[in-house]
Amino acid sequence: MLMSNKETALVVFEGKNFRKTWYNNEWYFSVVDVIFALTDSLDPKDYWYKLKKREKESSGIELSTICRQLKLKSSDGKKYETDCANVETMFRIIQSVPSPKAEPLKRWLAQVGYERIQEIEDPELAQDRAKEYYELKGYPKDWIDKRVRGIAIRQELTDEWKNRGIKEDKDFAILTNEISKATFDKTVEEYKKFKGLPNKKNTNLRDHMNDLELIFNMLGEKVTTEITKNKNAKKFPELKKAAKQGGQVAKNARKDTERKIGKPVMSNENYLSLEERKQKKLEKK
């Protein structure tokens, strides 16, 4: 999968005037705030109450059980327990909202679902859509080609880990950090800090790497995959050792490259200001 559904879907809610809070390593949004935006109800709390009742009667599903009671600041400045939902749950709730304003979002969700089915049948479609995504964000074509290739290599590695018993997000993160630490002498979190990026789950470090950084990142992950297969690593300690070895191969290549080109491969630049850069180039012309 080129990009997690959560990463893609989060864009819908960012930049909106919804109360939200960071919980369990992801954003949770106020349900009544989203309902108000989609219905213009004068009493979104009452609307939410009736929606839950109607959904339970029609489908037997208790929507409140898939939400979390988290404290959010109210209009009086105080914090109260509030029904909140992550992106996945929020989309489920939106499907139950009978409002014309919710229809465009429902159609978008249906389109995303249809595209995912197409991508499962033909994985090349996923790569093409990823390229379009990065082109729209202003990334150069040669960088996009490397990034998409890196996504495929990453997917191969994570599939290999899954086949060998890795299930928990924290274990994937530990193994990824082993490769990153060995390759670049920095964990993913340390690398984000080095580049001045927010250390959030939906901030993908790879989207802010330059060409050489992407190449050595790919090398570390590809070699890790091959070592894992060849040594038939099964238990977590064995997978961790393979990750370190794969990263070490990439580090040696990085160090040799730096000696030859006379400058560091790692850069503290990022792609957060692509539009700003484009504007400066136009001004120079």
N, C-alpha and C positions, 0 to 999 in steps of 0.2 A: 504494500500500500504506500503510495507516494507521500501522502500526508494524512495524519490521523483525522478522523471525522471531527474530533473535538477542536483541533487546531483550525480546521476550515470553518466550522460552525461558529466559533467564538467571534469571528469577524462581524457576524450579524448583530451581536450585542455590544461590541466595543464602540465607544464614542456616543452611546445613547445615555439619556438621563435616567438610568436605572441604578438604584442602590445595589451595591454588591459587596461581597466580603470574600477574602481568601481563606479557604477551608480545605483541608486534606489535599493540598497541592493543586487546587483548581478553583476557578471563580464560581461562586454561587450568587444568583441574582434574586432580587425580590420578586416574587410571583405577582403580587398585586400591582407593582410598577409596570411590569410587562403587560398585564391584562388591561391596565388603564390606557397604555399606548395603543393597544390593538382594538379597544372597544369604545374609548372615550366615555366610559361609564362614570356617572357622577358619584357612584359608591362602589369602587373596585373591590373593596373587602366583601361587600354583600354579593357582588357578582361572582367572586371566587367561591364564596360559601355555596351559592346556588349551583355553580358549575360542578363542584365536587359532588353535591347531592344528586344532580342529574346524571353525572357519569357513573356513579355507583348504581343508580337504578337501571341504567341502560346496558352497562357492560359488566357490572359487578366489581369494577376497579375502584379502589379507594385512593384517589390522587394524593391525598395528604400523606399517605404512607411512603410515597416515593420522594417526598420533600424532606428538608431538614429545618428544624427550628433554630435559627441563628439570630444573634443580636444585631440589629441595624438601627441607625439613628433615625428618629422620627422628626416630624416638623417642629416639635417642642424642644428639640435638642437632646432629648434623652434616648437611650437605647432600649429597644424592646425585642422580645422573642418574635421573630417574623418567619413566615413560611418562605423558604428559599429553595432554589433548584439549580443544579448544574446545567450545562448546555444540553446534554442529552435528555435529561428529565424535562427541561423547559420546552424542548421541541415536542415532547409527548403531550404536554399540557396544551400547547398551542393547537395541536391537532383537534382538541376538544372544544376550542373556542369558536362558537357560531357567529362570526362577525365578518362583514365584507372586508374590513381592513386586515384580517388575518389570512384571507384567501391568497394574496400574492406570495406570502411566506409559505403557505401550505403547498402551493404549486411548485415553489422553489425546492422544498423538501422532497416532493415527489420526483422532481427532475434529478436531484442529487442521488436519490435512491436508484432511479433508472440508470444513471450514468455508472454507478458503482457495479450494478449487475453487468453492464456492458464491459466494464474494465476487468471483471472476473473472467468473462468469456474471451476477451482480447486484451491482454495486459499492455499492449502497445498504445492503446487508447489512453491509458493512465499517464504514460510518458508524454504523449502529445498534449494532454490537458495541463500537465505540470509545466511544460515549456510555455504554453500560453499564459499561465498564471505568472511566471517569472518575467515574461516579456511585458505584460501589462504593468508590472511593478518597476520596469525600467532597467532590468539587468541586461548586460551585453550577451550576445548570442554565444560566444565562445565559452563564457562562464556558465551559461545555462546548460550547455552540452555536458560539461564536467559535473555540474550539480545533479543532473538527472542520472548520469552514470553512477555517481556516488550513492544516489538513492537506491538504485538497483543492487549495488554491492552491499549496502547496509541491510536491505531486505533479506538478501541471501544469508547474511550473518545472523540476523535475529531469528530467521526461520530455523537455522541450524541450532541455535541456543534453545528454541522452543522444543525442537525434536529431542533435545537432550535433557529436558525436564525443567527448563527455566520458565517460570510462570509469573513471578512477582515483579512489579515495576522496579522495586528497589534493587533487585538482583540484576536486571537489565542495566540499571544505572551504574551499579558497582562495576560490572564488566566493561561498560563503555568508558568509565573513568579510568580503568586500568590501561586501556588502549591509549586514551588521551594523555594520561600522565606519562606513559612510556614514550609516546611519539613526540609530545610537545613540552614535557616537563610541567604540565598543568592539567588539573582536572577540568571537566566541562565548566563547572561553576567558576573556577579561577580564570579560565580563558574568557568567559563572559565578562568578568570584572576587568580583565586586561583590555578588552575591547570597549569597555564602557557600556555594556549591554545590561538591560534589566534581567535579574536572575529569576525569570518566571518560566513556568512550564511551556507556555506557548511562544517563547522566544527561542527560535532554533539557531544555535551557534553556527551551523553549517551555512545558513543563509547569509552570514556575514563574513565568511572566509574568502580570501583572495584565491586566485588560481592555484598557486603552489600549496597553500594550506589545504585546499580541497584534495589535491593530488596525494599529498602525504597522509592525509586522513583516510583516503580510499586505500592507500597501500597498507596501512596498519590494519584496517578492517578486513581487507581481502586476504592478507597473509594469516591473520587470526583464523579466518574461516578454513583455510587450507591446513593449518596446523591442527585445528580441532578435528577435521576429518581424518587426516593422516594418522594422528595419534589416538583417534577414536576416544577423545576426551568425553567423559560422561558425568562425573560428579562436579559440583560447583568448584571445588579447589582446583581440579584439573582444567576446567574452563577458564578460571581466573589466571592460571599459569600460562595457558595458550594465549590469552589476551595480552599479557605482559610481553610474551615473546614476539607476538605479531607487532605490537607497538614498538618494541626494541628494534626490529628490522627497519621500520619506517623512520625511527629516530636516527639510526646509523646513516640511512640514505639522506635524511634531512641535513645532518651535520656535514656530510660530504658535499652536498649541494651548496651549503652556506660557505664552505671553504672555497669552492670553485667560483661562486658568483660574488663573493666578498661582501655579503650583507645577509641579515637574518631573513628567514622564510616567514616567520611569524610577524604579523603586523597588528597594531592596535586600531587600525581603521575598521570601520564597519559600513554597512549599507543602509543605515537608518536614514541617511540624508540623501537618498538617490535623487529626489526631485530638486533638492537644493543644489546638488552638483550639476544637474542638467541645466538649471537656470543660470549658473555661473558660466557654463560653457557657452550658452546663448549670448550672455552679456559680453563675453570676450570677442565674439564674432561681430 
